[in-house]
Structure formats: C-alpha cells, structure tokens
Amino acid sequence: MRGFVAYGPAPLTDGTTDISWLAVDPNCQGEGIGAALVEHVCDEARQSGARQVLVETSSTGRYEGARLAYDRMGFEEVSRVPNYYHDGDDRIILVRKL
C-alpha cells in the first residue's frame, strides 16, 4: 500500500469533514499520493454537501513537510493548542474551504 486516508463527517457539525489519518509510504513521498488522497476526500466531501475539510497535525519539525504540503493543498491554520501532545508539541488544526 502506498497511501491511506481515513475521513468522514465530523459529528454534530453541518458540512464539516474530518481527515483523521493520512499516511504515505516514506518510499513514495513526493510523488503526489498525499495530494491525490486529499483531493479525493475534498471531492467526496463536496458531493455530500460539505463546506470544509479539517485536518490536525503536530508542530514538531518531524511534521514540517506535512504542514508545507497541506499549505500547498490550500489548507490554512485556524487553531493551535500549545503543548497538546507533550511539552513543546502543539496541536495544529488546519482547514480548507470547499
């Protein structure tokens, strides 16, 4: 398997889809697989009447590539919870309007 995405409607919302997990095999990163998976989610969300797609990530350097990729895909940071995962590791919530 080269990539995987888990997503669905956010409970108790009107038109929000959550991406709960997105992963691409490290040997396949940079090939556009993550972007294709996100576009699939956005297409499905639009068809179901969603207004936006949310994803969360970490603030650590290990996730810098993911944050840059989400930025290129049209996501913007809307929330940051300091020290969420552990000291010095914030939870960043990103949104893409559909």
Phi and psi in radians as a Rosetta constraint file:
Dihedral C 1 N 2 CA 2 C 2 CIRCULARHARMONIC -1.635 0.35
Dihedral N 2 CA 2 C 2 N 3 CIRCULARHARMONIC -0.478 0.35
Dihedral C 2 N 3 CA 3 C 3 CIRCULARHARMONIC -2.812 0.35
Dihedral N 3 CA 3 C 3 N 4 CIRCULARHARMONIC 2.859 0.35
Dihedral C 3 N 4 CA 4 C 4 CIRCULARHARMONIC -2.651 0.35
Dihedral N 4 CA 4 C 4 N 5 CIRCULARHARMONIC 2.446 0.35
Dihedral C 4 N 5 CA 5 C 5 CIRCULARHARMONIC -2.423 0.35
Dihedral N 5 CA 5 C 5 N 6 CIRCULARHARMONIC 2.375 0.35
Dihedral C 5 N 6 CA 6 C 6 CIRCULARHARMONIC -2.058 0.35
Dihedral N 6 CA 6 C 6 N 7 CIRCULARHARMONIC 2.261 0.35
Dihedral C 6 N 7 CA 7 C 7 CIRCULARHARMONIC -2.724 0.35
Dihedral N 7 CA 7 C 7 N 8 CIRCULARHARMONIC 2.904 0.35
Dihedral C 7 N 8 CA 8 C 8 CIRCULARHARMONIC 3.053 0.35
Dihedral N 8 CA 8 C 8 N 9 CIRCULARHARMONIC 3.034 0.35
Dihedral C 8 N 9 CA 9 C 9 CIRCULARHARMONIC -1.058 0.35
Dihedral N 9 CA 9 C 9 N 10 CIRCULARHARMONIC 2.399 0.35
Dihedral C 9 N 10 CA 10 C 10 CIRCULARHARMONIC -1.300 0.35
Dihedral N 10 CA 10 C 10 N 11 CIRCULARHARMONIC 2.214 0.35
Dihedral C 10 N 11 CA 11 C 11 CIRCULARHARMONIC -0.991 0.35
Dihedral N 11 CA 11 C 11 N 12 CIRCULARHARMONIC 2.476 0.35
Dihedral C 11 N 12 CA 12 C 12 CIRCULARHARMONIC 1.110 0.35
Dihedral N 12 CA 12 C 12 N 13 CIRCULARHARMONIC 0.420 0.35
Dihedral C 12 N 13 CA 13 C 13 CIRCULARHARMONIC -2.069 0.35
Dihedral N 13 CA 13 C 13 N 14 CIRCULARHARMONIC 2.832 0.35
Dihedral C 13 N 14 CA 14 C 14 CIRCULARHARMONIC -1.957 0.35
Dihedral N 14 CA 14 C 14 N 15 CIRCULARHARMONIC 1.622 0.35
Dihedral C 14 N 15 CA 15 C 15 CIRCULARHARMONIC 1.617 0.35
Dihedral N 15 CA 15 C 15 N 16 CIRCULARHARMONIC 0.428 0.35
Dihedral C 15 N 16 CA 16 C 16 CIRCULARHARMONIC -2.000 0.35
Dihedral N 16 CA 16 C 16 N 17 CIRCULARHARMONIC 2.275 0.35
Dihedral C 16 N 17 CA 17 C 17 CIRCULARHARMONIC -1.932 0.35
Dihedral N 17 CA 17 C 17 N 18 CIRCULARHARMONIC 2.348 0.35
Dihedral C 17 N 18 CA 18 C 18 CIRCULARHARMONIC -1.813 0.35
Dihedral N 18 CA 18 C 18 N 19 CIRCULARHARMONIC 2.342 0.35
Dihedral C 18 N 19 CA 19 C 19 CIRCULARHARMONIC -1.641 0.35
Dihedral N 19 CA 19 C 19 N 20 CIRCULARHARMONIC 1.964 0.35
Dihedral C 19 N 20 CA 20 C 20 CIRCULARHARMONIC -1.614 0.35
Dihedral N 20 CA 20 C 20 N 21 CIRCULARHARMONIC -0.375 0.35
Dihedral C 20 N 21 CA 21 C 21 CIRCULARHARMONIC -2.754 0.35
Dihedral N 21 CA 21 C 21 N 22 CIRCULARHARMONIC 2.294 0.35
Dihedral C 21 N 22 CA 22 C 22 CIRCULARHARMONIC -2.414 0.35
Dihedral N 22 CA 22 C 22 N 23 CIRCULARHARMONIC 2.173 0.35
Dihedral C 22 N 23 CA 23 C 23 CIRCULARHARMONIC -2.483 0.35
Dihedral N 23 CA 23 C 23 N 24 CIRCULARHARMONIC 2.486 0.35
Dihedral C 23 N 24 CA 24 C 24 CIRCULARHARMONIC -2.245 0.35
Dihedral N 24 CA 24 C 24 N 25 CIRCULARHARMONIC 2.345 0.35
Dihedral C 24 N 25 CA 25 C 25 CIRCULARHARMONIC -0.886 0.35
Dihedral N 25 CA 25 C 25 N 26 CIRCULARHARMONIC 2.236 0.35
Dihedral C 25 N 26 CA 26 C 26 CIRCULARHARMONIC -0.938 0.35
Dihedral N 26 CA 26 C 26 N 27 CIRCULARHARMONIC -0.534 0.35
Dihedral C 26 N 27 CA 27 C 27 CIRCULARHARMONIC -1.268 0.35
Dihedral N 27 CA 27 C 27 N 28 CIRCULARHARMONIC -0.210 0.35
Dihedral C 27 N 28 CA 28 C 28 CIRCULARHARMONIC -1.984 0.35
Dihedral N 28 CA 28 C 28 N 29 CIRCULARHARMONIC -0.013 0.35
Dihedral C 28 N 29 CA 29 C 29 CIRCULARHARMONIC -1.133 0.35
Dihedral N 29 CA 29 C 29 N 30 CIRCULARHARMONIC 2.536 0.35
Dihedral C 29 N 30 CA 30 C 30 CIRCULARHARMONIC 1.565 0.35
Dihedral N 30 CA 30 C 30 N 31 CIRCULARHARMONIC 0.039 0.35
Dihedral C 30 N 31 CA 31 C 31 CIRCULARHARMONIC -1.725 0.35
Dihedral N 31 CA 31 C 31 N 32 CIRCULARHARMONIC 0.038 0.35
Dihedral C 31 N 32 CA 32 C 32 CIRCULARHARMONIC 1.540 0.35
Dihedral N 32 CA 32 C 32 N 33 CIRCULARHARMONIC 0.137 0.35
Dihedral C 32 N 33 CA 33 C 33 CIRCULARHARMONIC -1.168 0.35
Dihedral N 33 CA 33 C 33 N 34 CIRCULARHARMONIC -0.813 0.35
Dihedral C 33 N 34 CA 34 C 34 CIRCULARHARMONIC -1.043 0.35
Dihedral N 34 CA 34 C 34 N 35 CIRCULARHARMONIC -0.762 0.35
Dihedral C 34 N 35 CA 35 C 35 CIRCULARHARMONIC -1.098 0.35
Dihedral N 35 CA 35 C 35 N 36 CIRCULARHARMONIC -0.700 0.35
Dihedral C 35 N 36 CA 36 C 36 CIRCULARHARMONIC -1.131 0.35
Dihedral N 36 CA 36 C 36 N 37 CIRCULARHARMONIC -0.700 0.35
Dihedral C 36 N 37 CA 37 C 37 CIRCULARHARMONIC -1.125 0.35
Dihedral N 37 CA 37 C 37 N 38 CIRCULARHARMONIC -0.741 0.35
Dihedral C 37 N 38 CA 38 C 38 CIRCULARHARMONIC -1.126 0.35
Dihedral N 38 CA 38 C 38 N 39 CIRCULARHARMONIC -0.721 0.35
Dihedral C 38 N 39 CA 39 C 39 CIRCULARHARMONIC -1.098 0.35
Dihedral N 39 CA 39 C 39 N 40 CIRCULARHARMONIC -0.659 0.35
Dihedral C 39 N 40 CA 40 C 40 CIRCULARHARMONIC -1.059 0.35
Dihedral N 40 CA 40 C 40 N 41 CIRCULARHARMONIC -0.809 0.35
Dihedral C 40 N 41 CA 41 C 41 CIRCULARHARMONIC -1.043 0.35
Dihedral N 41 CA 41 C 41 N 42 CIRCULARHARMONIC -0.822 0.35
Dihedral C 41 N 42 CA 42 C 42 CIRCULARHARMONIC -1.098 0.35
Dihedral N 42 CA 42 C 42 N 43 CIRCULARHARMONIC -0.712 0.35
Dihedral C 42 N 43 CA 43 C 43 CIRCULARHARMONIC -1.081 0.35
Dihedral N 43 CA 43 C 43 N 44 CIRCULARHARMONIC -0.823 0.35
Dihedral C 43 N 44 CA 44 C 44 CIRCULARHARMONIC -1.091 0.35
Dihedral N 44 CA 44 C 44 N 45 CIRCULARHARMONIC -0.722 0.35
Dihedral C 44 N 45 CA 45 C 45 CIRCULARHARMONIC -1.106 0.35
Dihedral N 45 CA 45 C 45 N 46 CIRCULARHARMONIC -0.785 0.35
Dihedral C 45 N 46 CA 46 C 46 CIRCULARHARMONIC -1.011 0.35
Dihedral N 46 CA 46 C 46 N 47 CIRCULARHARMONIC -0.810 0.35
Dihedral C 46 N 47 CA 47 C 47 CIRCULARHARMONIC -1.071 0.35
Dihedral N 47 CA 47 C 47 N 48 CIRCULARHARMONIC -0.490 0.35
Dihedral C 47 N 48 CA 48 C 48 CIRCULARHARMONIC -1.578 0.35
Dihedral N 48 CA 48 C 48 N 49 CIRCULARHARMONIC 0.026 0.35
Dihedral C 48 N 49 CA 49 C 49 CIRCULARHARMONIC 1.600 0.35
Dihedral N 49 CA 49 C 49 N 50 CIRCULARHARMONIC 0.210 0.35
Dihedral C 49 N 50 CA 50 C 50 CIRCULARHARMONIC -1.210 0.35
Dihedral N 50 CA 50 C 50 N 51 CIRCULARHARMONIC 2.679 0.35
Dihedral C 50 N 51 CA 51 C 51 CIRCULARHARMONIC -1.753 0.35
Dihedral N 51 CA 51 C 51 N 52 CIRCULARHARMONIC -0.440 0.35
Dihedral C 51 N 52 CA 52 C 52 CIRCULARHARMONIC -2.760 0.35
Dihedral N 52 CA 52 C 52 N 53 CIRCULARHARMONIC 2.782 0.35
Dihedral C 52 N 53 CA 53 C 53 CIRCULARHARMONIC -2.155 0.35
Dihedral N 53 CA 53 C 53 N 54 CIRCULARHARMONIC 2.303 0.35
Dihedral C 53 N 54 CA 54 C 54 CIRCULARHARMONIC -1.966 0.35
Dihedral N 54 CA 54 C 54 N 55 CIRCULARHARMONIC 2.589 0.35
Dihedral C 54 N 55 CA 55 C 55 CIRCULARHARMONIC -2.544 0.35
Dihedral N 55 CA 55 C 55 N 56 CIRCULARHARMONIC 2.635 0.35
Dihedral C 55 N 56 CA 56 C 56 CIRCULARHARMONIC -2.129 0.35
Dihedral N 56 CA 56 C 56 N 57 CIRCULARHARMONIC 2.691 0.35
Dihedral C 56 N 57 CA 57 C 57 CIRCULARHARMONIC -2.651 0.35
Dihedral N 57 CA 57 C 57 N 58 CIRCULARHARMONIC 3.091 0.35
Dihedral C 57 N 58 CA 58 C 58 CIRCULARHARMONIC -1.652 0.35
Dihedral N 58 CA 58 C 58 N 59 CIRCULARHARMONIC 2.719 0.35
Dihedral C 58 N 59 CA 59 C 59 CIRCULARHARMONIC -1.562 0.35
Dihedral N 59 CA 59 C 59 N 60 CIRCULARHARMONIC -0.052 0.35
Dihedral C 59 N 60 CA 60 C 60 CIRCULARHARMONIC -1.268 0.35
Dihedral N 60 CA 60 C 60 N 61 CIRCULARHARMONIC 2.817 0.35
Dihedral C 60 N 61 CA 61 C 61 CIRCULARHARMONIC -1.027 0.35
Dihedral N 61 CA 61 C 61 N 62 CIRCULARHARMONIC -0.522 0.35
Dihedral C 61 N 62 CA 62 C 62 CIRCULARHARMONIC -1.016 0.35
Dihedral N 62 CA 62 C 62 N 63 CIRCULARHARMONIC -0.490 0.35
Dihedral C 62 N 63 CA 63 C 63 CIRCULARHARMONIC -1.815 0.35
Dihedral N 63 CA 63 C 63 N 64 CIRCULARHARMONIC 0.196 0.35
Dihedral C 63 N 64 CA 64 C 64 CIRCULARHARMONIC -1.047 0.35
Dihedral N 64 CA 64 C 64 N 65 CIRCULARHARMONIC -0.728 0.35
Dihedral C 64 N 65 CA 65 C 65 CIRCULARHARMONIC -1.056 0.35
Dihedral N 65 CA 65 C 65 N 66 CIRCULARHARMONIC -0.712 0.35
Dihedral C 65 N 66 CA 66 C 66 CIRCULARHARMONIC -1.136 0.35
Dihedral N 66 CA 66 C 66 N 67 CIRCULARHARMONIC -0.755 0.35
Dihedral C 66 N 67 CA 67 C 67 CIRCULARHARMONIC -1.102 0.35
Dihedral N 67 CA 67 C 67 N 68 CIRCULARHARMONIC -0.722 0.35
Dihedral C 67 N 68 CA 68 C 68 CIRCULARHARMONIC -1.128 0.35
Dihedral N 68 CA 68 C 68 N 69 CIRCULARHARMONIC -0.698 0.35
Dihedral C 68 N 69 CA 69 C 69 CIRCULARHARMONIC -1.117 0.35
Dihedral N 69 CA 69 C 69 N 70 CIRCULARHARMONIC -0.780 0.35
Dihedral C 69 N 70 CA 70 C 70 CIRCULARHARMONIC -1.068 0.35
Dihedral N 70 CA 70 C 70 N 71 CIRCULARHARMONIC -0.684 0.35
Dihedral C 70 N 71 CA 71 C 71 CIRCULARHARMONIC -1.053 0.35
Dihedral N 71 CA 71 C 71 N 72 CIRCULARHARMONIC -0.799 0.35
Dihedral C 71 N 72 CA 72 C 72 CIRCULARHARMONIC -1.100 0.35
Dihedral N 72 CA 72 C 72 N 73 CIRCULARHARMONIC -0.483 0.35
Dihedral C 72 N 73 CA 73 C 73 CIRCULARHARMONIC -1.518 0.35
Dihedral N 73 CA 73 C 73 N 74 CIRCULARHARMONIC 0.090 0.35
Dihedral C 73 N 74 CA 74 C 74 CIRCULARHARMONIC 1.660 0.35
Dihedral N 74 CA 74 C 74 N 75 CIRCULARHARMONIC 0.198 0.35
Dihedral C 74 N 75 CA 75 C 75 CIRCULARHARMONIC -1.513 0.35
Dihedral N 75 CA 75 C 75 N 76 CIRCULARHARMONIC 2.608 0.35
Dihedral C 75 N 76 CA 76 C 76 CIRCULARHARMONIC -2.316 0.35
Dihedral N 76 CA 76 C 76 N 77 CIRCULARHARMONIC 2.564 0.35
Dihedral C 76 N 77 CA 77 C 77 CIRCULARHARMONIC -1.206 0.35
Dihedral N 77 CA 77 C 77 N 78 CIRCULARHARMONIC 2.268 0.35
Dihedral C 77 N 78 CA 78 C 78 CIRCULARHARMONIC -2.111 0.35
Dihedral N 78 CA 78 C 78 N 79 CIRCULARHARMONIC -0.234 0.35
Dihedral C 78 N 79 CA 79 C 79 CIRCULARHARMONIC -2.756 0.35
Dihedral N 79 CA 79 C 79 N 80 CIRCULARHARMONIC 2.599 0.35
Dihedral C 79 N 80 CA 80 C 80 CIRCULARHARMONIC -2.500 0.35
Dihedral N 80 CA 80 C 80 N 81 CIRCULARHARMONIC 2.208 0.35
Dihedral C 80 N 81 CA 81 C 81 CIRCULARHARMONIC -1.904 0.35
Dihedral N 81 CA 81 C 81 N 82 CIRCULARHARMONIC 1.896 0.35
Dihedral C 81 N 82 CA 82 C 82 CIRCULARHARMONIC -1.064 0.35
Dihedral N 82 CA 82 C 82 N 83 CIRCULARHARMONIC 2.455 0.35
Dihedral C 82 N 83 CA 83 C 83 CIRCULARHARMONIC 0.975 0.35
Dihedral N 83 CA 83 C 83 N 84 CIRCULARHARMONIC 0.541 0.35
Dihedral C 83 N 84 CA 84 C 84 CIRCULARHARMONIC -1.150 0.35
Dihedral N 84 CA 84 C 84 N 85 CIRCULARHARMONIC -0.919 0.35
Dihedral C 84 N 85 CA 85 C 85 CIRCULARHARMONIC -1.367 0.35
Dihedral N 85 CA 85 C 85 N 86 CIRCULARHARMONIC -0.715 0.35
Dihedral C 85 N 86 CA 86 C 86 CIRCULARHARMONIC -3.002 0.35
Dihedral N 86 CA 86 C 86 N 87 CIRCULARHARMONIC 3.034 0.35
Dihedral C 86 N 87 CA 87 C 87 CIRCULARHARMONIC -0.931 0.35
Dihedral N 87 CA 87 C 87 N 88 CIRCULARHARMONIC 2.222 0.35
Dihedral C 87 N 88 CA 88 C 88 CIRCULARHARMONIC 1.460 0.35
Dihedral N 88 CA 88 C 88 N 89 CIRCULARHARMONIC 0.083 0.35
Dihedral C 88 N 89 CA 89 C 89 CIRCULARHARMONIC -2.210 0.35
Dihedral N 89 CA 89 C 89 N 90 CIRCULARHARMONIC 1.694 0.35
Dihedral C 89 N 90 CA 90 C 90 CIRCULARHARMONIC -1.409 0.35
Dihedral N 90 CA 90 C 90 N 91 CIRCULARHARMONIC 2.677 0.35
Dihedral C 90 N 91 CA 91 C 91 CIRCULARHARMONIC -1.602 0.35
Dihedral N 91 CA 91 C 91 N 92 CIRCULARHARMONIC 2.148 0.35
Dihedral C 91 N 92 CA 92 C 92 CIRCULARHARMONIC -1.944 0.35
Dihedral N 92 CA 92 C 92 N 93 CIRCULARHARMONIC 2.231 0.35
Dihedral C 92 N 93 CA 93 C 93 CIRCULARHARMONIC -1.888 0.35
Dihedral N 93 CA 93 C 93 N 94 CIRCULARHARMONIC 2.257 0.35
Dihedral C 93 N 94 CA 94 C 94 CIRCULARHARMONIC -2.062 0.35
Dihedral N 94 CA 94 C 94 N 95 CIRCULARHARMONIC 2.599 0.35
Dihedral C 94 N 95 CA 95 C 95 CIRCULARHARMONIC -2.315 0.35
Dihedral N 95 CA 95 C 95 N 96 CIRCULARHARMONIC 2.556 0.35
Dihedral C 95 N 96 CA 96 C 96 CIRCULARHARMONIC -2.214 0.35
Dihedral N 96 CA 96 C 96 N 97 CIRCULARHARMONIC 2.090 0.35
Dihedral C 96 N 97 CA 97 C 97 CIRCULARHARMONIC -1.301 0.35
Dihedral N 97 CA 97 C 97 N 98 CIRCULARHARMONIC 2.485 0.35
